[in-house]
Amino acid sequence: MASIAKINALARQLHGNDGAATAFTLSSLRAHVDEVEGLLKDGDPHWKAEAMDIMIHALTLLERGGVNQRQLDGLMARRLARFEAKILAANSNHKDGE
């Protein structure tokens, strides 16, 4: 079964080192964001598969940077809370400005 660690090992093998693998990952992320935008605009449900590719790219970067599963869980919880707080603040500011 594929794993993020295995994908990173294969990427290192293909690209020669982590730096080159990361450069490819970042380039591919940019392309996938544009692709998802176009698919959403067209109403094409394939956007979901491409969005998952974005998540996989992000996970490969995190794993390559030494983030383990426990750290990933904690980071996800903190970032979700941050998103929620920012949206709540924006909603509050928006209502105050009406």
Secondary structure, DSSP 8 states (H G I E B T S, - for coil): ---HHHHHHHHHHHHSSHHHHHHHHHHHHHHHHHHHHHHHHHT-TTHHHHHHHHHHHHHHHHHHTT--HHHHHHHHHHHHHHHHHHHHHHHHHHHHT-
